Amino acid sequence: MTNGTKRSSAASTGRRTVSTCALLVGLAAAAAAQSRPLSIVAHEDPAQPGAFTLNFGELGLVTSSNITTTDYELSVDPLRGTARFVSYLQHVQPLLLPGGISTGDIVVEIVDGSSSGTFDPFTRTFTTSEMYAVHFTGDLTAFGLTSPVLLPSSSTGLLALDPLAGGEVTMDWTGNGEFSNPFDPANPITFTYRCAVNTLFPADPAGVVGLVLIPDVANLRLPAEVARGLLGLLEESLTAIQDEQKFLAVQNLRTFIRKVNLLKGRVIAEAEAARLVAAASETIAMYGLVRFR
């Protein structure tokens, strides 16, 4: 599985290069009416179950329980640098509150339309803010709580995607709150919380082009004309993929591969070129067509 931090490769000495940020900003403006955000539908990684933890600070109580299922849709736009959760559903085992009172089974959902944030395509990291609705089956009226409880939160996460192995998202959402103190009514109970989530998602053509190929090409700091040409082909391919124009998408990817091979060893280091060609070829293969090298 690839990690979220990508290598940079300098262009040949003396050649004019273009800022990666400026390049994507310009490409995003040109593509404003074309490609759409990428939809990442992810599910709990059974090999690495996450956990929900409450820390009651001065009370000296830290309580944690396992997450049993997580399903969400995360929308990211590598060209425009945005991210948001479209939906989120999570089941958590009961937590113990002060006094040994159990929350009962917990279900976490996101409040519709409350999520917004940013996405860095070069590090594949995102940061969002949203409101979560926490449903519970236990009787928490002693704390002045009725289901659902609304928790404002901030989320940070890292995407990793390999065309063959698939993708993963490691994410934390954190925040703080308070509720009534049945043992000392004059002093509310304050707490912080952390939800550590590990999820998986399948590789698909749009994801490979948008999350792997476009950022990797931009990170190479190529001469401006070369970079615009390669990124333009990838943007056209991404738009065609999203419009379900398979053959147009493949045509652009094959042209991209030919151009990268022509630049290999001269403008693009051989190892970087091989990696780009492999990712583009695997994308073509996802359509059931022959890999193109």
Secondary structure, DSSP 8 states (H G I E B T S, - for coil): ---S--------TT--B--HHHHHHHHHHHTTTS---EEEEEEE-TTS--EEEEE-GGG--EEEEEEEEEEEEEEEETTTTEEEEEEEEEEE---EEGGGEE--SEEEEE-TT--EEEEETTTTEEEEEEEEEEEE-S--GGGT--SSEEEEEEEEEEEEEETTTEEEEEEEEEEEEEE--TT-TTS-EEEEEEEEEEEEE---HHHIIIIIIHHHHHHT--BHHHHHHHHHHHHHHHHHHHTT-HHHHHHHHHHHHHHHHHHBTTTB-HHHHHHHHHHHHHHHHHTT-----
